């Protein structure tokens, strides 16, 4: 007997720097392309290089999340800085989004 571990593939999108009103539309455009063109059923937004996010950046994530849902794709977020995580907690969006500590935690959840 043998067993084979199947690892579900997913795409990872890594924004950097500040996600604010100044660049939220560009961020949304790039994220929308990623959601629409992903050949995998899951997308992870790895936020480890994001230093700051305002409500415009958060709105872009919400729109991309809704698009992913409408396409039947899983949408996760990981590696939030404390200053970014507080945005999700204050708006209670931490209950709507799947938020993971890191990419490995997302991989484990996808493979369940």
N, C-alpha and C positions, 0 to 999 in steps of 0.2 A: 504494500500500500504506500501511496505517496500523497502528499498534500501540496497544494500550490497556493501561495498567498497572492491574491490579486490586489494590486494597488490602484485605486481609482486615480485617474489623472485629473489635474485641475490647472487652470491658468492662474498666474500670479501677476498682479498689477502693483507697482511700487511708486507711489507719488513721493515727491521730496519737497522739503522746505515749508513754505507757508501756503495754506489753502484758504484763500480769502476772497473777498469780493473782487479784488484786482485780477484774479486768475481763475475764478470758479467756473466760468463758461468754458474756458479751455480745458480745465480739469474734467468737467462733465462731458465735453466732446470726446476726449481721449478715453474716458471710462465707458462711454456709450459704445464706441467702436469696439472696445475690448469685450464688452458683454455680447454685442451682436455677432462678432466674428469668432468668438470662442468655439472651438470644436469640442471642448469638454463640457460636461454638465455642471461644472462648479467653477466659481471665480473667487479668488481670495485677494482682498486689497490689503497688502502688507504696509502698514503705516509707520514702520520703524524709523523712517527718515523724515517724517512729518513733524516739524517743530511747533507749528501753530495751526489752528483751524478755527474759523469764525462760522457764523450761521450760514453764510453763502456756501462755504465748503461743505457744511453738513447737509444743506439742501441738495447739493450735487450728488452726494452719496445716497440720499433718500430717493432721488429720481432714478439713479442707476440701479438701486435695490428693487424698486418697483418694476423697472424694465426687465431685470433678471427674473423676477417672480412671474411676470407675464409670459416669459419665454420658457418657464419651467426649469430655470437654472438656479442652483444653490449659490448664495452670495454671502461670503464671510469677510470679516475684518479681523486683523490681528496686529499685535505689537503696538498698542496705543500708548503714547506718552501720557503721564498723569494729567497734564494740562489739556490734552485732547479727550481723554476718557471722561473728564468731568463734564464736558459738553454733552456726551451721550447720557450721563447719569442725570444731569439737571433737566434734560428734556425727556427723560425716561425712554429714550430710544435704545438704551442698552437692553431693554426688554424686547424690542422689535428686531434688532440686528443680532446675528450670530457673531459674538465677539470672542476671540481666542487669544490666549497668551502669546502664541507664536505659530509659525507655519507648521511645525510638527503636530501641534494640538489639532489644527485644522485637518491635517492629513489623517490622523487617527479618527476624527469624527466622520470624515467622508468615507472612510473604509468600513464603518460599522454597518 
